[in-house]
Amino acid sequence: MADVARLAGVSHQTVSRVLGDHPNVRDETRVKVLRAIEEMGYRRNSSARALATRRTRTLGVVASDTTLYGPASTLFALEEAARAEGYLVSTVSLRKLTVDTLAEALDHLGDGGVEGVVAIAPQRSAVEALAGLRHPFPVVTVGSGLGVDTPCVTVDQHLGARLATAHLLAAGHRTVWHLAGPEDWQEAADRAAGWRATLEADGIEPPLLLRGDWSPLSGYRAGQELAGWVGRGLTAVFVANDQMALGVLRALREAGVRTPEDVAVVGFDDIPESEFFAPPLTTVRQDFSAVGKHSIALLLDLIEGGEISTTPRIAIEPQLVVRASTFPQTAQRAPKSGAPPT
């Protein structure tokens, strides 16, 4: 900084004010300093700046299952949003979120001087583990649902499931089957609850719920089971994510079941490949960019504002994307004849 000041013919305090975007600097002085900075290739020493300001401008992220589309997209969105606010991100990826692994991760991030942490915690067990830990910085959870005691940001999974199920009912299907995600995932629970609530609001007893593990293989195996119900009341399936829907589509096709003529299929996530499935998949789009921006904004508010009297909870609305895997049925919905299998 002293070298920049010498080249620009100003004091090092003036250079500091220019770098801090202080308003009390004349335009011509600011131009001289910026020109000197560019000429010398000057870069701030972040460690020295942190010592001087007691601010590291670094945020932590704890994540797991980042091989899955949702957590991976959330992580990218968080990093992008943090950079836009001038913050670096230190990430700890864990195989499993437990009390011990979370405590170790938070200690590691704390030792690195992070000012706050976003925890991508879609499993209920992870949220419970996080709630039992004390930490010296604010923590925001993502994907944990709205029924938690920590500040959180999430996509409204319940609404997304209602949109998918209502779309199929409006197309003329008498009922909608559901392939859910893993039991411990709050997002899977919320999607199943939205599916069930939509059917019951229409006076329909929910049929058999199948469960997968988010993978195409689990969708394929569930699709083989679903194919056996074609002709016995199954004409529409809401699948809890697009990867499992891919497996369902293949299993139905191998069984000679046409989509959407025989069975309509809706997924969830709108992964980039979903519009290239055969047929292109109707699905529910999650705005991960909005999740990232709201999460970082909320965390920075907590960092700047300290303690708050109420727990902030932000829900982001999803969007139904209609493609060729669903279409309006020509026949009206037939009268109900007995309860579907449970």
C-alpha positions, 0 to 999 in steps of 0.5 A: 500500500505504501508503494501504491501511495508513493507512485500515486503521490498520496498518503497510504491513508488515502489509498486505504480510503479508495480501497474502502470506497470512502466517499470523501475522496476527490475523483481525480485522486481516486483515478490516480490511486486506481491507476497506480494499483493497476500498474503495480498489480497490487492485491490486498493482503486478506490476512492483514486486512482481517487482523486490522478489521477483525473481519475475514469476509469468509463464510462456511458451508457444511454439506453432504450428498453433493453428488445429488442434484439438489445439494450440488446445485444448492452448494454452487448457488451459495458460493455464487451468492457469497462471491457476489457479496464479496465473501469467500466460501470455505466448504466442508463436505461430509459423508454423513451429518451426525453430531460428531461430524457436524461438531468437527466441521463447525470447529474446523470452520471456526478455526478458519475464522468464518463469520457464519455458516450455511448448513445444507441439511436436508435430513431430519437427523442432521437438523436434530444433530445441528440443534444440539450443538453450540457455535460462536457464529450464526448458522442458517440451514437450507433444505431442512423444511420450515418446522425447525428452530434455526433460521432457514431457507427452503423451497416450498416442497409441499407446494411443489407436490401439490402443483404436480398432483393437481396437474395430473388430476386436472388432466382427468386422472382418477388418482395419482400414485407416488414414488417418494424419496428416503424417509429421513429426508425432510424434502421427501416427507414434505413432497409426500405430504403435499401429494397426500393432502391434494388427493384427500382435498379432492375426496380421493384416498391415496393409493400405495406409496412406494419409496426410493433412494433418489437414484435411477435404479430405485426408480427403475425397480419401483417402475417395474412394480408400478407397471403391474398396476397398469390396467388396475387403476394406475394412470398417473405417477408423481415421482419425488425427483427426476432421477428416479423418474428416469428409471420409472420411464425406462421400466414402463417402456420395457413393460410395454407401457406408453408414456403418456398415453397409458401412464403420465409421469411427473418428476421433481427438480427440473434437472438439465437432462429432464427435457431430453428424456423420452418423452420430455419430463413434466417436472417441478423446478426449484430455484436454487439461485434464489435459495443461494441468494436468500441464504447468504442475505439472511446469514449476512443480516444475522452477522451484522445484526446479532441476536434476533427475537424471532427465527427467520424462515424463508420459503421459495415457491417452485414452478411446474414445468409441463412437458410431453410426459403428461397430457390431458386425458380425453375421458372424464374421470370415472366414478370411484369404484372401491378404495385404491390399494394401501 
